[in-house]
């Protein structure tokens, strides 16, 4: 599974720098559990692929009850020149696909159609935070808030 959009497949970008502005976004009144990052970070497509595999492995018994929604897409190409090439001669090839996450953005949602205990979902997000090793926060919004 590759996260490459066809419109941006061969584009080479300049560097992006984000100011740190942390905003806690709110859902509409639905039965959702969100997961957001509290700091600015650059996530590779391999990180996102690893997170999806981990969540699918944990959610095997609850596959039809819980749905995963990834809200970010790595469409930014990070370039790198080979090691043995001298200075000059243009920009390097696109080595990885990345996404720049601002602080406070919700990048993962779990839609809880049946009432699964929140402790189990918090365990899932705890495992994700151990893999990502960044400062994260869990947002829970029920229908009756």
DRENLO-583311 format. One record per atom (N, C-alpha, C, O, CB): chain; residue number from 1; x, y, z; atom name; residue in one letter. Coordinates in pm, whole numbers, plus 50000, padded with zeros to 5 digits. Glycine has a CB too. Example, Ala and Ser with C-alpha at 12.3 -4.5 7.8 and 13.67 -1.06 7.14 Angstrom:
<nodes>
A_1_51319_49431_50780_N_A
A_1_51230_49550_50780_CA_A
A_1_51320_49670_50780_C_A
A_1_51424_49668_50846_O_A
A_1_51131_49553_50905_CB_A
A_2_51285_49775_50708_N_S
A_2_51367_49894_50714_CA_S
A_2_51290_50003_50787_C_S
A_2_51341_50114_50804_O_S
A_2_51408_49940_50572_CB_S
</nodes>
This chain:
<nodes>
A_1_50085_49882_50000_N_X
A_1_50000_50000_50000_CA_X
A_1_50089_50123_50000_C_X
A_1_50165_50144_50094_O_X
A_1_49903_50000_50122_CB_X
A_2_50080_50204_49896_N_X
A_2_50159_50325_49888_CA_X
A_2_50068_50446_49898_C_X
A_2_49956_50445_49846_O_X
A_2_50240_50329_49759_CB_X
A_3_50117_50549_49965_N_X
A_3_50041_50672_49984_CA_X
A_3_50089_50777_49886_C_X
A_3_50142_50880_49929_O_X
A_3_50053_50722_50128_CB_X
A_4_50073_50756_49757_N_X
A_4_50118_50853_49658_CA_X
A_4_50000_50891_49570_C_X
A_4_49938_50805_49507_O_X
A_4_50237_50797_49573_CB_X
A_5_49971_51020_49566_N_X
A_5_49867_51065_49475_CA_X
A_5_49930_51090_49338_C_X
A_5_50044_51134_49329_O_X
A_5_49796_51193_49528_CB_X
A_6_49856_51062_49233_N_X
A_6_49912_51072_49099_CA_X
A_6_49941_51216_49059_C_X
A_6_50033_51242_48981_O_X
A_6_49818_51011_48999_CB_X
A_7_49865_51309_49112_N_X
A_7_49886_51448_49075_CA_X
A_7_50018_51501_49129_C_X
A_7_50076_51593_49071_O_X
A_7_49771_51534_49125_CB_X
A_8_50066_51445_49240_N_X
A_8_50187_51496_49304_CA_X
A_8_50299_51393_49305_C_X
A_8_50383_51395_49395_O_X
A_8_50156_51540_49446_CB_X
A_9_50301_51305_49208_N_X
A_9_50395_51194_49211_CA_X
A_9_50540_51238_49189_C_X
A_9_50629_51189_49258_O_X
A_9_50356_51092_49107_CB_X
A_10_50564_51327_49096_N_X
A_10_50702_51363_49060_CA_X
A_10_50737_51506_49098_C_X
A_10_50841_51557_49054_O_X
A_10_50722_51345_48912_CB_X
A_11_50655_51573_49177_N_X
A_11_50682_51712_49214_CA_X
A_11_50786_51715_49325_C_X
A_11_50782_51634_49418_O_X
A_11_50553_51784_49259_CB_X
A_12_50880_51808_49315_N_X
A_12_50980_51828_49420_CA_X
A_12_50952_51960_49489_C_X
A_12_50936_52063_49423_O_X
A_12_51125_51825_49363_CB_X
A_13_50945_51958_49620_N_X
A_13_50902_52074_49697_CA_X
A_13_51019_52142_49766_C_X
A_13_51129_52088_49775_O_X
A_13_50799_52033_49800_CB_X
A_14_50993_52264_49813_N_X
A_14_51085_52332_49903_CA_X
A_14_51051_52291_50045_C_X
A_14_50949_52226_50069_O_X
A_14_51078_52486_49886_CB_X
A_15_51138_52329_50139_N_X
A_15_51114_52294_50279_CA_X
A_15_50999_52375_50336_C_X
A_15_50980_52491_50299_O_X
A_15_51240_52315_50363_CB_X
A_16_50923_52314_50425_N_X
A_16_50815_52383_50494_CA_X
A_16_50850_52400_50640_C_X
A_16_50909_52311_50702_O_X
A_16_50682_52305_50479_CB_X
A_17_50815_52513_50695_N_X
A_17_50835_52540_50837_CA_X
A_17_50702_52586_50894_C_X
A_17_50640_52678_50843_O_X
A_17_50947_52646_50860_CB_X
A_18_50660_52521_51001_N_X
A_18_50533_52556_51064_CA_X
A_18_50558_52624_51197_C_X
A_18_50647_52585_51273_O_X
A_18_50446_52432_51083_CB_X
A_19_50480_52727_51225_N_X
A_19_50481_52786_51358_CA_X
A_19_50401_52695_51449_C_X
A_19_50311_52624_51405_O_X
A_19_50422_52932_51357_CB_X
A_20_50435_52697_51576_N_X
A_20_50366_52609_51669_CA_X
A_20_50240_52677_51720_C_X
A_20_50247_52768_51802_O_X
A_20_50458_52569_51788_CB_X
A_21_50126_52635_51670_N_X
A_21_49998_52683_51720_CA_X
A_21_49913_52561_51750_C_X
A_21_49871_52489_51659_O_X
A_21_49928_52778_51617_CB_X
A_22_49888_52538_51878_N_X
A_22_49816_52419_51920_CA_X
A_22_49670_52456_51939_C_X
A_22_49637_52540_52023_O_X
A_22_49876_52360_52050_CB_X
A_23_49583_52393_51862_N_X
A_23_49440_52414_51874_CA_X
A_23_49377_52276_51890_C_X
A_23_49407_52184_51815_O_X
A_23_49382_52490_51750_CB_X
A_24_49290_52265_51986_N_X
A_24_49219_52139_52004_CA_X
A_24_49090_52147_51924_C_X
A_24_48999_52223_51959_O_X
A_24_49192_52110_52155_CB_X
A_25_49081_52070_51820_N_X
A_25_48966_52072_51732_CA_X
A_25_48852_51993_51795_C_X
A_25_48875_51902_51874_O_X
A_25_49001_52016_51594_CB_X
A_26_48730_52027_51760_N_X
A_26_48614_51958_51813_CA_X
A_26_48542_51885_51701_C_X
A_26_48538_51932_51587_O_X
A_26_48520_52056_51884_CB_X
A_27_48485_51770_51735_N_X
A_27_48406_51695_51640_CA_X
A_27_48266_51752_51637_C_X
A_27_48227_51831_51724_O_X
A_27_48404_51546_51675_CB_X
A_28_48190_51711_51538_N_X
A_28_48046_51728_51546_CA_X
A_28_47997_51627_51648_C_X
A_28_48073_51539_51690_O_X
A_28_47976_51710_51405_CB_X
A_29_47873_51637_51688_N_X
A_29_47825_51550_51795_CA_X
A_29_47799_51410_51741_C_X
A_29_47686_51375_51707_O_X
A_29_47698_51608_51859_CB_X
A_30_47906_51331_51734_N_X
A_30_47897_51193_51692_CA_X
A_30_47972_51108_51793_C_X
A_30_48040_51161_51881_O_X
A_30_47953_51173_51548_CB_X
A_31_47960_50980_51779_N_X
A_31_48025_50888_51870_CA_X
A_31_48164_50855_51815_C_X
A_31_48185_50750_51756_O_X
A_31_47940_50759_51890_CB_X
A_32_48260_50947_51836_N_X
A_32_48393_50932_51780_CA_X
A_32_48497_50942_51889_C_X
A_32_48475_51002_51994_O_X
A_32_48419_51037_51672_CB_X
A_33_48612_50881_51863_N_X
A_33_48729_50895_51949_CA_X
A_33_48842_50939_51858_C_X
A_33_48873_50870_51761_O_X
A_33_48763_50761_52025_CB_X
A_34_48904_51051_51889_N_X
A_34_49010_51105_51805_CA_X
A_34_49144_51100_51873_C_X
A_34_49153_51083_51995_O_X
A_34_48979_51247_51766_CB_X
A_35_49249_51113_51794_N_X
A_35_49386_51105_51843_CA_X
A_35_49463_51217_51777_C_X
A_35_49475_51221_51655_O_X
A_35_49450_50964_51812_CB_X
A_36_49517_51308_51857_N_X
A_36_49588_51419_51796_CA_X
A_36_49729_51432_51851_C_X
A_36_49762_51374_51955_O_X
A_36_49512_51549_51817_CB_X
A_37_49811_51508_51780_N_X
A_37_49951_51529_51814_CA_X
A_37_49964_51669_51871_C_X
A_37_49906_51763_51817_O_X
A_37_50045_51509_51689_CB_X
A_38_50040_51683_51979_N_X
A_38_50052_51813_52045_CA_X
A_38_50174_51892_52000_C_X
A_38_50195_52004_52048_O_X
A_38_50058_51793_52193_CB_X
A_39_50255_51840_51910_N_X
A_39_50373_51912_51865_CA_X
A_39_50384_51901_51713_C_X
A_39_50324_51812_51652_O_X
A_39_50502_51858_51934_CB_X
A_40_50460_51990_51653_N_X
A_40_50482_51985_51508_CA_X
A_40_50578_51870_51476_C_X
A_40_50683_51855_51539_O_X
A_40_50538_52120_51456_CB_X
A_41_50541_51791_51379_N_X
A_41_50624_51675_51346_CA_X
A_41_50607_51640_51198_C_X
A_41_50505_51671_51136_O_X
A_41_50586_51552_51436_CB_X
A_42_50709_51576_51144_N_X
A_42_50705_51528_51007_CA_X
A_42_50693_51376_51012_C_X
A_42_50784_51308_51060_O_X
A_42_50833_51574_50927_CB_X
A_43_50582_51322_50963_N_X
A_43_50559_51177_50964_CA_X
A_43_50583_51120_50825_C_X
A_43_50535_51173_50726_O_X
A_43_50416_51145_51012_CB_X
A_44_50658_51011_50819_N_X
A_44_50682_50943_50692_CA_X
A_44_50565_50850_50661_C_X
A_44_50485_50817_50748_O_X
A_44_50814_50864_50697_CB_X
A_45_50557_50809_50536_N_X
A_45_50451_50716_50497_CA_X
A_45_50471_50581_50563_C_X
A_45_50374_50508_50587_O_X
A_45_50446_50700_50345_CB_X
A_46_50596_50545_50594_N_X
A_46_50621_50418_50662_CA_X
A_46_50568_50422_50805_C_X
A_46_50524_50319_50857_O_X
A_46_50772_50387_50663_CB_X
A_47_50572_50539_50870_N_X
A_47_50516_50552_51005_CA_X
A_47_50365_50528_51002_C_X
A_47_50311_50457_51086_O_X
A_47_50547_50691_51065_CB_X
A_48_50297_50590_50905_N_X
A_48_50152_50575_50894_CA_X
A_48_50114_50431_50859_C_X
A_48_50015_50379_50910_O_X
A_48_50097_50672_50789_CB_X
A_49_50192_50369_50772_N_X
A_49_50165_50230_50735_CA_X
A_49_50180_50139_50856_C_X
A_49_50100_50047_50876_O_X
A_49_50260_50186_50623_CB_X
A_50_50283_50164_50938_N_X
A_50_50306_50086_51058_CA_X
A_50_50193_50105_51159_C_X
A_50_50152_50009_51225_O_X
A_50_50440_50124_51121_CB_X
A_51_50142_50228_51172_N_X
A_51_50031_50254_51263_CA_X
A_51_49905_50181_51220_C_X
A_51_49835_50122_51304_O_X
A_51_50004_50404_51272_CB_X
A_52_49874_50184_51092_N_X
A_52_49755_50116_51042_CA_X
A_52_49765_49965_51063_C_X
A_52_49667_49902_51102_O_X
A_52_49734_50148_50892_CB_X
A_53_49883_49907_51038_N_X
A_53_49902_49764_51060_CA_X
A_53_49885_49728_51207_C_X
A_53_49825_49626_51239_O_X
A_53_50039_49721_51010_CB_X
A_54_49938_49812_51297_N_X
A_54_49927_49787_51440_CA_X
A_54_49782_49793_51487_C_X
A_54_49738_49707_51563_O_X
A_54_50011_49887_51519_CB_X
A_55_49708_49894_51441_N_X
A_55_49569_49908_51482_CA_X
A_55_49484_49795_51426_C_X
A_55_49397_49743_51496_O_X
A_55_49513_50044_51436_CB_X
A_56_49508_49756_51302_N_X
A_56_49432_49644_51244_CA_X
A_56_49461_49513_51317_C_X
A_56_49372_49430_51331_O_X
A_56_49465_49629_51096_CB_X
A_57_49583_49495_51364_N_X
A_57_49619_49374_51437_CA_X
A_57_49547_49370_51572_C_X
A_57_49498_49265_51614_O_X
A_57_49771_49366_51458_CB_X
A_58_49541_49485_51641_N_X
A_58_49475_49489_51772_CA_X
A_58_49323_49476_51755_C_X
A_58_49257_49415_51839_O_X
A_58_49510_49619_51846_CB_X
A_59_49268_49534_51649_N_X
A_59_49123_49539_51629_CA_X
A_59_49068_49419_51552_C_X
A_59_48955_49425_51504_O_X
A_59_49087_49664_51556_CB_X
A_60_49145_49310_51539_N_X
A_60_49095_49196_51463_CA_X
A_60_48961_49143_51514_C_X
A_60_48872_49119_51432_O_X
A_60_49197_49085_51466_CB_X
A_61_48941_49125_51643_N_X
A_61_48809_49077_51686_CA_X
A_61_48697_49179_51671_C_X
A_61_48580_49142_51662_O_X
A_61_48817_49033_51829_CB_X
A_62_48732_49309_51667_N_X
A_62_48633_49416_51658_CA_X
A_62_48630_49479_51520_C_X
A_62_48598_49597_51507_O_X
A_62_48660_49524_51763_CB_X
A_63_48663_49405_51417_N_X
A_63_48684_49461_51284_CA_X
A_63_48560_49531_51229_C_X
A_63_48571_49638_51169_O_X
A_63_48728_49352_51189_CB_X
A_64_48444_49472_51248_N_X
A_64_48324_49529_51189_CA_X
A_64_48259_49634_51278_C_X
A_64_48176_49712_51232_O_X
A_64_48224_49421_51159_CB_X
A_65_48297_49637_51405_N_X
A_65_48234_49731_51497_CA_X
A_65_48305_49866_51493_C_X
A_65_48240_49970_51487_O_X
A_65_48235_49674_51640_CB_X
A_66_48438_49864_51496_N_X
A_66_48517_49987_51494_CA_X
A_66_48569_50014_51354_C_X
A_66_48612_49922_51284_O_X
A_66_48635_49979_51594_CB_X
A_67_48564_50138_51312_N_X
A_67_48617_50178_51182_CA_X
A_67_48730_50278_51204_C_X
A_67_48721_50366_51289_O_X
A_67_48505_50238_51091_CB_X
A_68_48836_50263_51125_N_X
A_68_48952_50352_51134_CA_X
A_68_48941_50455_51023_C_X
A_68_48909_50421_50909_O_X
A_68_49087_50273_51124_CB_X
A_69_48969_50580_51056_N_X
A_69_48973_50685_50954_CA_X
A_69_49101_50766_50975_C_X
A_69_49120_50829_51078_O_X
A_69_48846_50778_50962_CB_X
A_70_49188_50762_50875_N_X
A_70_49312_50837_50877_CA_X
A_70_49287_50971_50808_C_X
A_70_49243_50974_50693_O_X
A_70_49429_50759_50808_CB_X
A_71_49314_51081_50877_N_X
A_71_49275_51212_50827_CA_X
A_71_49388_51285_50755_C_X
A_71_49367_51394_50702_O_X
A_71_49226_51296_50941_CB_X
A_72_49507_51227_50752_N_X
A_72_49621_51293_50687_CA_X
A_72_49670_51204_50572_C_X
A_72_49646_51083_50570_O_X
A_72_49736_51321_50788_CB_X
A_73_49739_51267_50478_N_X
A_73_49786_51197_50359_CA_X
A_73_49926_51246_50326_C_X
A_73_49945_51367_50309_O_X
A_73_49689_51218_50239_CB_X
A_74_50026_51158_50316_N_X
A_74_50162_51202_50286_CA_X
A_74_50182_51232_50137_C_X
A_74_50217_51144_50059_O_X
A_74_50262_51097_50330_CB_X
A_75_50158_51357_50100_N_X
A_75_50171_51395_49959_CA_X
A_75_50291_51487_49936_C_X
A_75_50302_51546_49829_O_X
A_75_50044_51463_49912_CB_X
A_76_50378_51499_50032_N_X
A_76_50494_51588_50023_CA_X
A_76_50617_51502_50001_C_X
A_76_50650_51418_50086_O_X
A_76_50508_51677_50150_CB_X
A_77_50686_51521_49889_N_X
A_77_50804_51440_49859_CA_X
A_77_50930_51497_49921_C_X
A_77_50961_51615_49902_O_X
A_77_50821_51428_49709_CB_X
A_78_51003_51415_49995_N_X
A_78_51130_51457_50054_CA_X
A_78_51243_51407_49965_C_X
A_78_51253_51287_49939_O_X
A_78_51146_51405_50201_CB_X
A_79_51327_51499_49919_N_X
A_79_51432_51463_49825_CA_X
A_79_51563_51438_49897_C_X
A_79_51588_51491_50006_O_X
A_79_51449_51572_49719_CB_X
A_80_51647_51356_49833_N_X
A_80_51778_51327_49888_CA_X
A_80_51870_51285_49774_C_X
A_80_51832_51205_49688_O_X
A_80_51771_51217_49997_CB_X
A_81_51990_51340_49776_N_X
A_81_52088_51301_49674_CA_X
A_81_52164_51177_49718_C_X
A_81_52175_51151_49838_O_X
A_81_52187_51416_49647_CB_X
A_82_52215_51099_49624_N_X
A_82_52297_50984_49663_CA_X
A_82_52425_51027_49735_C_X
A_82_52465_51143_49727_O_X
A_82_52333_50900_49540_CB_X
A_83_52486_50934_49803_N_X
A_83_52599_50966_49889_CA_X
A_83_52724_51006_49811_C_X
A_83_52800_51092_49856_O_X
A_83_52631_50849_49978_CB_X
A_84_52746_50946_49695_N_X
A_84_52872_50963_49623_CA_X
A_84_52872_51078_49523_C_X
A_84_52971_51095_49452_O_X
A_84_52906_50837_49553_CB_X
A_85_52766_51156_49514_N_X
A_85_52757_51262_49414_CA_X
A_85_52807_51393_49473_C_X
A_85_52782_51424_49590_O_X
A_85_52612_51278_49362_CB_X
A_86_52879_51471_49391_N_X
A_86_52932_51600_49438_CA_X
A_86_52823_51706_49437_C_X
A_86_52710_51682_49396_O_X
A_86_53049_51645_49350_CB_X
A_87_52861_51825_49486_N_X
A_87_52767_51937_49492_CA_X
A_87_52726_51980_49351_C_X
A_87_52801_51961_49255_O_X
A_87_52829_52057_49569_CB_X
A_88_52606_52037_49341_N_X
A_88_52557_52084_49213_CA_X
A_88_52475_51977_49142_C_X
A_88_52434_51879_49203_O_X
A_88_52673_52127_49125_CB_X
A_89_52452_51998_49015_N_X
A_89_52380_51906_48929_CA_X
A_89_52236_51883_48973_C_X
A_89_52185_51771_48966_O_X
A_89_52453_51774_48924_CB_X
A_90_52170_51988_49019_N_X
A_90_52027_51982_49043_CA_X
A_90_51986_51918_49175_C_X
A_90_52068_51880_49258_O_X
A_90_51963_51908_48934_CB_X
A_91_51858_51910_49190_N_X
A_91_51800_51856_49312_CA_X
A_91_51794_51704_49304_C_X
A_91_51787_51647_49195_O_X
A_91_51661_51915_49336_CB_X
A_92_51796_51639_49419_N_X
A_92_51798_51493_49423_CA_X
A_92_51663_51431_49394_C_X
A_92_51564_51501_49370_O_X
A_92_51846_51447_49556_CB_X
A_93_51660_51299_49395_N_X
A_93_51538_51223_49370_CA_X
A_93_51449_51224_49494_C_X
A_93_51497_51246_49605_O_X
A_93_51571_51078_49327_CB_X
A_94_51322_51199_49475_N_X
A_94_51229_51189_49587_CA_X
A_94_51256_51056_49657_C_X
A_94_51238_50949_49598_O_X
A_94_51079_51199_49541_CB_X
A_95_51299_51063_49785_N_X
A_95_51334_50940_49857_CA_X
A_95_51217_50887_49939_C_X
A_95_51191_50767_49938_O_X
A_95_51453_50965_49948_CB_X
A_96_51146_50974_50008_N_X
A_96_51032_50931_50089_CA_X
A_96_50918_51030_50074_C_X
A_96_50937_51143_50030_O_X
A_96_51071_50916_50238_CB_X
A_97_50800_50986_50110_N_X
A_97_50681_51072_50116_CA_X
A_97_50654_51105_50260_C_X
A_97_50653_51016_50346_O_X
A_97_50557_51003_50050_CB_X
A_98_50630_51232_50289_N_X
A_98_50608_51275_50426_CA_X
A_98_50484_51363_50433_C_X
A_98_50433_51411_50332_O_X
A_98_50730_51351_50481_CB_X
A_99_50436_51384_50555_N_X
A_99_50329_51478_50583_CA_X
A_99_50372_51560_50704_C_X
A_99_50423_51505_50802_O_X
A_99_50191_51405_50609_CB_X
A_100_50353_51691_50696_N_X
A_100_50386_51780_50806_CA_X
A_100_50261_51799_50891_C_X
A_100_50162_51854_50844_O_X
A_100_50441_51916_50754_CB_X
A_101_50265_51755_51015_N_X
A_101_50151_51767_51106_CA_X
A_101_50174_51885_51199_C_X
A_101_50275_51891_51270_O_X
A_101_50130_51636_51187_CB_X
A_102_50081_51976_51199_N_X
A_102_50085_52085_51295_CA_X
A_102_50037_52035_51430_C_X
A_102_49967_51935_51439_O_X
A_102_49999_52204_51248_CB_X
A_103_50076_52107_51534_N_X
A_103_50033_52069_51668_CA_X
A_103_49884_52087_51684_C_X
A_103_49828_52189_51643_O_X
A_103_50106_52151_51772_CB_X
A_104_49818_51988_51743_N_X
A_104_49675_51995_51769_CA_X
A_104_49589_51938_51659_C_X
A_104_49466_51942_51672_O_X
A_104_49637_52133_51792_CB_X
A_105_49645_51885_51552_N_X
A_105_49564_51831_51444_CA_X
A_105_49520_51689_51480_C_X
A_105_49599_51611_51533_O_X
A_105_49643_51832_51309_CB_X
A_106_49395_51657_51450_N_X
A_106_49345_51522_51471_CA_X
A_106_49382_51441_51347_C_X
A_106_49335_51469_51237_O_X
A_106_49189_51520_51496_CB_X
A_107_49466_51340_51365_N_X
A_107_49510_51266_51248_CA_X
A_107_49454_51125_51241_C_X
A_107_49473_51057_51141_O_X
A_107_49659_51260_51245_CB_X
A_108_49386_51080_51344_N_X
A_108_49331_50945_51344_CA_X
A_108_49198_50946_51418_C_X
A_108_49187_51005_51525_O_X
A_108_49430_50845_51407_CB_X
A_109_49099_50880_51361_N_X
A_109_48967_50870_51424_CA_X
A_109_48924_50725_51428_C_X
A_109_48953_50647_51337_O_X
A_109_48862_50955_51348_CB_X
A_110_48856_50689_51536_N_X
A_110_48792_50560_51546_CA_X
A_110_48643_50584_51564_C_X
A_110_48601_50654_51656_O_X
A_110_48850_50476_51665_CB_X
A_111_48563_50527_51477_N_X
A_111_48419_50541_51485_CA_X
A_111_48364_50421_51562_C_X
A_111_48373_50307_51516_O_X
A_111_48355_50552_51344_CB_X
A_112_48307_50447_51677_N_X
A_112_48259_50343_51767_CA_X
A_112_48109_50328_51748_C_X
A_112_48032_50405_51805_O_X
A_112_48294_50375_51916_CB_X
A_113_48066_50229_51669_N_X
A_113_47924_50212_51644_CA_X
A_113_47855_50143_51762_C_X
A_113_47742_50178_51796_O_X
A_113_47901_50132_51516_CB_X
A_114_47921_50047_51823_N_X
A_114_47868_49984_51943_CA_X
A_114_47952_50031_52061_C_X
A_114_48064_50078_52043_O_X
A_114_47868_49827_51932_CB_X
A_115_47899_50017_52179_N_X
A_115_47968_50070_52296_CA_X
A_115_48079_49975_52341_C_X
A_115_48056_49886_52422_O_X
A_115_47869_50093_52411_CB_X
A_116_48197_49995_52287_N_X
A_116_48317_49924_52330_CA_X
A_116_48380_50008_52440_C_X
A_116_48380_50131_52429_O_X
A_116_48418_49900_52210_CB_X
A_117_48433_49947_52545_N_X
A_117_48488_50027_52655_CA_X
A_117_48599_50121_52610_C_X
A_117_48684_50084_52528_O_X
A_117_48539_49935_52764_CB_X
A_118_48597_50241_52664_N_X
A_118_48695_50343_52626_CA_X
A_118_48835_50302_52672_C_X
A_118_48934_50344_52612_O_X
A_118_48657_50480_52686_CB_X
A_119_48844_50221_52777_N_X
A_119_48976_50175_52825_CA_X
A_119_49048_50094_52718_C_X
A_119_49170_50104_52703_O_X
A_119_48960_50091_52954_CB_X
A_120_48972_50013_52644_N_X
A_120_49032_49935_52536_CA_X
A_120_49082_50026_52423_C_X
A_120_49189_50003_52367_O_X
A_120_48931_49834_52481_CB_X
A_121_49004_50127_52391_N_X
A_121_49045_50221_52285_CA_X
A_121_49164_50305_52330_C_X
A_121_49253_50336_52251_O_X
A_121_48927_50313_52246_CB_X
A_122_49166_50341_52458_N_X
A_122_49283_50412_52511_CA_X
A_122_49407_50325_52506_C_X
A_122_49518_50376_52486_O_X
A_122_49257_50457_52655_CB_X
A_123_49392_50195_52523_N_X
A_123_49505_50102_52510_CA_X
A_123_49557_50102_52367_C_X
A_123_49678_50098_52346_O_X
A_123_49463_49959_52552_CB_X
A_124_49467_50107_52269_N_X
A_124_49509_50112_52128_CA_X
A_124_49592_50237_52102_C_X
A_124_49697_50231_52040_O_X
A_124_49386_50109_52035_CB_X
A_125_49542_50351_52151_N_X
A_125_49615_50475_52129_CA_X
A_125_49745_50481_52209_C_X
A_125_49841_50547_52168_O_X
A_125_49527_50594_52165_CB_X
A_126_49748_50414_52323_N_X
A_126_49873_50405_52399_CA_X
A_126_49978_50329_52320_C_X
A_126_50094_50371_52314_O_X
A_126_49849_50336_52536_CB_X
A_127_49938_50218_52258_N_X
A_127_50032_50142_52175_CA_X
A_127_50081_50226_52057_C_X
A_127_50198_50217_52019_O_X
A_127_49966_50013_52125_CB_X
A_128_49992_50307_51999_N_X
A_128_50032_50394_51887_CA_X
A_128_50132_50499_51934_C_X
A_128_50227_50530_51863_O_X
A_128_49910_50463_51826_CB_X
A_129_50109_50554_52053_N_X
A_129_50201_50657_52103_CA_X
A_129_50338_50599_52135_C_X
A_129_50439_50669_52124_O_X
A_129_50143_50725_52227_CB_X
A_130_50343_50472_52175_N_X
A_130_50473_50408_52201_CA_X
A_130_50550_50388_52071_C_X
A_130_50673_50393_52071_O_X
A_130_50454_50274_52273_CB_X
A_131_50479_50366_51960_N_X
A_131_50546_50351_51831_CA_X
A_131_50589_50486_51774_C_X
A_131_50696_50497_51714_O_X
A_131_50454_50279_51732_CB_X
A_132_50506_50590_51793_N_X
A_132_50537_50721_51735_CA_X
A_132_50638_50800_51817_C_X
A_132_50719_50874_51761_O_X
A_132_50411_50801_51720_CB_X
A_133_50634_50785_51949_N_X
A_133_50721_50855_52044_CA_X
A_133_50713_51007_52029_C_X
A_133_50815_51076_52023_O_X
A_133_50866_50810_52025_CB_X
A_134_50590_51058_52023_N_X
A_134_50566_51202_52027_CA_X
A_134_50458_51229_52131_C_X
A_134_50389_51137_52175_O_X
A_134_50525_51257_51886_CB_X
A_135_50444_51355_52170_N_X
A_135_50345_51393_52269_CA_X
A_135_50207_51392_52204_C_X
A_135_50183_51467_52110_O_X
A_135_50378_51532_52329_CB_X
A_136_50116_51309_52255_N_X
A_136_49986_51291_52193_CA_X
A_136_49875_51309_52295_C_X
A_136_49900_51315_52416_O_X
A_136_49976_51154_52127_CB_X
A_137_49753_51318_52245_N_X
A_137_49637_51344_52330_CA_X
A_137_49516_51271_52271_C_X
A_137_49500_51265_52149_O_X
A_137_49609_51498_52341_CB_X
A_138_49432_51215_52359_N_X
A_138_49313_51142_52315_CA_X
A_138_49191_51229_52337_C_X
A_138_49172_51284_52445_O_X
A_138_49299_51007_52390_CB_X
A_139_49108_51243_52234_N_X
A_139_48986_51319_52242_CA_X
A_139_48867_51224_52229_C_X
A_139_48859_51147_52134_O_X
A_139_48981_51429_52132_CB_X
A_140_48776_51230_52326_N_X
A_140_48656_51145_52320_CA_X
A_140_48534_51234_52322_C_X
A_140_48520_51322_52407_O_X
A_140_48652_51044_52438_CB_X
A_141_48445_51211_52227_N_X
A_141_48319_51284_52218_CA_X
A_141_48209_51183_52193_C_X
A_141_48213_51108_52096_O_X
A_141_48324_51392_52106_CB_X
A_142_48110_51182_52281_N_X
A_142_47998_51091_52268_CA_X
A_142_47878_51164_52211_C_X
A_142_47881_51286_52195_O_X
A_142_47962_51027_52402_CB_X
A_143_47773_51090_52181_N_X
A_143_47653_51151_52125_CA_X
A_143_47583_51240_52227_C_X
A_143_47512_51334_52190_O_X
A_143_47557_51043_52077_CB_X
A_144_47603_51212_52355_N_X
A_144_47524_51279_52457_CA_X
A_144_47601_51390_52529_C_X
A_144_47557_51435_52634_O_X
A_144_47475_51179_52557_CB_X
A_145_47716_51434_52474_N_X
A_145_47792_51544_52537_CA_X
A_145_47727_51678_52511_C_X
A_145_47777_51781_52556_O_X
A_145_47935_51547_52486_CB_X
</nodes>
